[in-house]
């Protein structure tokens, strides 16, 4: 079996990627320091608790497993936090990526797939955003990811490593059938926060600003299902394995949804109202971020399959199954064993 390494594989997007790779027949090794990820979310492969700050440990691990590719998801990703503590973001996202790249090059890993973000574009000049749009971030998180992109592309040019960089927009949803979902602590993403407010009514959702230049005054984002993201990353790996060109690609739906439209969608899908109140804008938030996925469609034949209602429904199902998030103990799952994994042909 081909071996691949997934950093941040115990996190939200990474855990869904691990599942997709295992189902496609890859042997997966997960590297995660479990500072924000959950061991319970790793249903396949081997979990190694390690830090990207230790290049020696990374080098030893990569020499031991000799992976054919690395998927790099491990990063800090909160815009507000990055504005308040930029040095931490550069240390974690930039230095961590550099350590991983150096270890990968020393171990001869031939492919590197980098998780990037729409935050590299800053305030968009056009919409939907194509990959040719100027990359001028307006917050340290976006800058940290853009620096990571540059390091990956420069290393590939100098040393012959293949790479794929995916700039995705708002990952959301869950694979509720296999008990994977979104569990950040503290939670910062809109859909799970809104669902919590709707289900428990214990705290109003804070809507950051209603004076943006959008139809209802609230921010517009492009929400893409996490399973569609995992599918795109898998296609990216297979594209490189078949000798395809390196590339940078947006992953989104080309459809923008405002904060208020998300709240309306939750009421439509769950029949629950979301208690909310308007508060001042957050620093570093662009008004509109919507992707053009045309390049991914042309090169990888990828299209998002799941709509907003399915995103909300799957996130709602996961939250009802795990109302307090993943159990931290690694004992028996209170909801029974995982479905039997099917051998890949």
N, C-alpha and C positions, 0 to 999 in steps of 0.2 A: 504494500500500500504506500502511496505517496504521503510523505509526512509534511504537515504545514504547522506553523506556529501562529497563534493568535494572541497578541497582547491585548489586555483589557477584555479578555474573553469571558470574564465573570460579570461584565457590565451589561447594560441594556442591549445595545446593538451587537456587541461582541458575542454575547451568549446565543443570539439568534444566528450569527454567522457560524459559530461552532456547530450548531445543529445542522445548518445547511451543508457544511463541508462534510460532516460525518455521514449524512444521508447520500452525499455524492461519492462516497467511497474513500475519502481521505482519512488518514490517521492524524488526529489533532492533538497538539500540545498547547495548553493555555498557560500564558504568563500573566499573572495578576497579583498585585500586592494586597488586594482585598480591602483597600482603604475606602473604596466606594462600591466595589463589586460584591457579589454574593456567591459563596461556594455552592449554595443550593442551586444556583442558576446554571451550573456546568453539568450538563447531563451526558456529555460524551467526552471521550479522550482522557488525557492526563492533565490535572491541574497542578501547576508549579507556583507556589507563592514566592514571588521574587520582585525586586524593584528595578526599574530602568535606570536608577541612579548608580547601580553597580555593574559596570561594564565587564568586569571579570566574571561575575556570575552569568551574565548574558552570553559571553563568549563560550564558557564551558558548556552551557546548556545547548547552544546552537551546534557546537562541535559534537556533542553527544547524540543529538537527534538528526543532524544533517537535513534540515527541512528543504523542500523544493520551493517554498515561498513563505513570506512573513506577511500577515495582515496586522497592521499597526493601528489599533483603536484606542490604546491607553492614552488618556489625556484629561486634563481639567478643562471644563467646557461651559462655565457660567460667565456670561458677559458682565454682569454686575460685579461679581467677585473679581474678575480680571481688572476692572477699572479700579477697584479698591486695593488690590494686591497684585500689581503687575509683575513684580519680581518673581513671585511664586509661579506665575504662569510661564514666564520665560524659562525658569529653572526646570519646571516639570515638563512642559511641552517641547521646548527647544532643546535643552540639554538632554532630556530623556530620549528624544528622537535621534540626536547625534550619537549617543552611546549605543543605541540599538543599531543604527546604520554602521558604525565602526565594527561592532561585533559581527554583524551580518556579512560585511565585506571580508573580514578576517576568516570567517567560517565558509566563505564561498557560496553563500545563499544567492541563488540566481534571480529571484523575483521579490519585489517589495511593493505591497499594496497599501497605500496611505489614506487614512481617513481624514479628510479635510472638511471644509465648511463654507457655506454661503457668506459667512462673516468676513471672508477675505475681500469681498466686493465693496464693503462699506455702503455708502449711500448710492443706490443704483441710479444711473443716468438714463437707462432705458429699461423696459420691462416687456416680456420676460428677459431674464439675464442670460446671455450666452457666455461661453468660455472666453470669448475675445473681449469682454467688458473689462475695463481697467480694474486692477486689484489694488484698492486703496482702503485698507481697513480703518474703522473709526474706533476700535477698542483693542486693548492688548490681547484678548483672546484671538481675534482675527489676525493680528500681527504675528502671534506665536505660531499659528497654523500656516500662514504664508511663508514664514521663515522655514518651517518644516518642509513645505513643498519645494522650496528652493534647494534645500540640502539634498532631498531625494533626487531631484532632477539633475543637479550638478554631479552627485555621486554616480548616477547612472551614465552620464556622459563621459565621465573620466574613467570609470572602471568597468563599464559594460553591463551593469545590472539592469534588468528589465524592471519597469515600474508602471503602476497605474495609480493615479491620484483622483479620488472621488470627492467632489464638493457637493455635499448634500445639504438639504434645506432642513425642514423640521421633521425629524424622525418621530414616529408615534405609533400607537397600536400595540398589539401583543399577539403571541401565538398561544391563545388560551388553551387549546387542545393539549399542548405539551407543557403547560404551566410555566411559560416564560412570559415576562412582562416588564413593565417599567417600575423600578423601585429605587428611587434616589432618596438619600437621607442627608440633608433635607431635600424635599422635592421642590423643583424649580420650574418644571415644564407645565404648560398651560392645561393640557387635556387632563392629566391625572389630578392636578390641583382643582380644576373645575368639577371633576367627578367626585372628588372627596367632599367638596362643599355641597354638591347636590345630594349625595347619599346620606351624609351625616348631619349636614346643616349646623355643624358646630362652629364654623368660622366662615365669614364671607370671603369670596374670592376677590382679590385685589386686581383691578383692571388698570394697568399702568398707562394712563393718558387716554383722553377721548377728543383730543384736539389735533390729531395728525391730519395731513392732507389726503384723507381717504374718505370713501362715501359715508361711513358712519363714525369717522373720527378715531377709530381704533386701528392698531397695527394689523397689517396683512402679511400672512406667511403662507408658504407652500408646504402642506403637510403630506408626507409620504410614509406609507406603511413600512414598518421595520422589516417585514418579510420580503417586500419588494426591494428594499435596500440590500438585504442579504443575497437575493437573487442576482442583483447587478454586480456585486462583488465577486460572486462565484463565476459569472460570465466573464468578468474582467480577468480572473486567473486563467480560465480556459482559453481566452483570447491570447494571453501571453504564452501559454504552453504551446499553442499552435503557431507561434512565430509572429503574432500580431505586433503592431507598433505600440510603443509607449504612448501614454496619453493622460490628459486631464479632462475629466468629464463631470458635468453637473448631473445630479440625481434629484429629480423633482417631478411634479405632475403638470406643470405649466398652468396650474389653477390656484389662485390666491384665495385665502379665507381669512376674514377678519376675526378679531377676538369675539366680537358680539355674534358673529355667525357661528363660531364654535359653540357658544352658549346655546344658541338656537338649535344647533345640531344635537347637542346633548339632550335637550328637552324633546326633540323629535324622536330620537332613538330610545331613550330610557323613560320618557314621560315624567322626568324630574326637572324641576326648575333649579337654576344655579343662583343662589344668593350671592350678590356681588356689590361692590362699591368702587367708584372711580377714585384713583389716587394719582399723584403726579407721575409724569413720565420717568422712566429709568434712563440713566446716562448710557449712551452708546447704542440705543435701539433705533435702527432705520425704520422708516414708515412702512416700506413695502419691500419684501424679498420674495420673488417668484422666479422659478427656474425655467429655462428652456432645456428640455432633455433631448433635443434633436440629435446631438452628437452621440449620446449613448444609444439611442434608437438605431442610428445609422451604422455604428461600429459594432455594437454588441447585440443588436436586435432586442434591446430591452425596452419594455414599457411597463409602467406601474399598472397592476391589475386590480388593486383594492381601492375603493372610494372612501370618502370621509365617513360615511355611515358605518362602514366595516371597521375603520380605524377606531371610532368611538365605541362600537359594540364590543370589539375584542378587548379594548382597554377596560371597559366596564365589567366584562366577564372576569378578567384577571383580578380586578380590584375586589370583586365580590368573593372570589375564591381565596384571596389572600388580603383580607381587609387591613392587616397591619404589616403588609409586606412579606417577603420571604422569611420563613422561620430560620433563625440563625444556626440552630443546632443541625447537625448532619445526620440525625436519626432518621427513622422511617418517615416518608412523606405522609402527612396526615390525610392526604387525599388518595393514597394508594400508590402502587408502583407505576413507573412510567410505561407508556405503550411500548410493546416489543419493537426494537429497531429492526428494520428490514435490510437484509444484506444488499448492497449495491451490485448491480449486474456488471 
